[in-house]
């Protein structure tokens, strides 16, 4: 059996981790903060996985990342997930196509696919419209 790695936290680090555990925006960030806090209580990675789930390798990787980068290292890095098909740069073309084909979203989609050279579904276009309308309404409300 390997030696249990113990993390020594300063009061500031402990306070930041406890704040992240209680008030973090994402569940993943909160659980990562909890992993590091539990590790600082001299618990083994196996004990932590029984409490939080997952595997020992994951616990050890997040502890190493915390030691290297601090609490900022526990946040999910940008660039994860699937990239958007329709981007902000496509807004003018989408607006023009939808204005021209107001009640025929399928015609607007076909026109956009030809003009932009991108393949996407009707649902994707609807989501994009909903998202951009909500964003523009939020800007107008400011």
N, C-alpha and C positions, 0 to 999 in steps of 0.2 A: 504494500500500500504506500502511495506517495505521501510526501510531506504536504501538509495543509498550508497554503499561502495565506498570510495574514496581511491585511491592508491597514495601515495606520492613517487615520483621517484627522485633519485639523478641524477645529471647531467650525471654521468657515465652510470647509468642504462638507462636513456633516450637515450643517444647516442648509446648504444649497441642495444637497441630495434629499433631505427630508422635505424641503419645499417642492422640489421636483416630483417627489413621490406623491405628495398630497395635491399639488396644483398643476401638474404637468398637463399639456394639451392632449397628448396621445397616450393610449394605454401602453403602447410599446415603450415609450420613454419612462413612464411611471414604473413599469416592471423592471426596467434596466436600472433605475435608481434604487429600487428595492433590492435587486441582486447585489449591488455594490454595498449597500448598507448591511445586508445579511452577511456578506463576506467579511466586513469589518468587525463583525461580532464573533469572529473565529469559527465560522461554520464552514463545513466542507462543501464542495460543489455538489456532491450527491445529496446532501441535506437540503440545499437550496432548490435543487430540481424537484425534490419531493414536495416542497412548499409551493413552488411556482409552476412546475411543469417544465417541459423542455428536456435538454440534455446537458451533461457536464461540460461538454466542449463549448456550448453556447455561453454558459456562465463564465467560463475561463476567458473566452474571447472578449466579452464585454468588460470584464475586470481589467484585462490588458489594455483595452482601448481607453478605459477611464484613466488608467495610470499614465498613458501616453498623452492623451488630449484633454483630460479633465472632464468636467460635466458636459461640456459642449460635444464631446466625443460620443455621448450617449444618445444624442438626437439623431433622427433618421436623416441621412444625407439626401440632398436634392438629386433628381435624376432617376429616381426609382419608379417603376411602373411603366405602363404603356404610354407612348408618346401620342399626343393629340393629332388627329388627322387634319382638322380645320384649325388654323391658327389665327392670331390677331391680324396678321397680314392679309388674310382672306376676307376680312369683314366687309370691305367695300364691295367686292364681287358678290358676296352673299346677300348683302342689302339690296343691290341692284337686281339680282335674280328674283328675290322674294317680292320686291316691289312690282316687278314686271308680271309675276305670276302669283298674285296675292292669294287666291283660293286654291291654287294647284301646286302644292308642295312637291309633288312628284315631278312635275315639269321643271320646277326650279332646280331640283336635285340633278336631273339629267343635264340641264344647261350648265350647272356648276361643274359637274364631272367632266364635261367636254372642255370647258374653259380653263379649269384649274389642273386638269390632268390627274385627278385623284379619284379613287373609288371609295364611296362611303354609302351607308344606308340612310334611309329616310329618318330613322330614329336618331342617327348621329346628327343629321341636320337639325332636327327638332331640338335636341339637347343643346346644340351650339347656339341656336336662336334664343332658347330660354336663358341660357347662361349669359349671353351678351346683352340681352334685354335687361336682365336683373342687374348686371354690372352698370349699364348705362343709367338705369333708374336710380341706382345707389349714388352715382356721381351727380345726377341732377338734384338729388335730395340734399347734398352737402351744401 
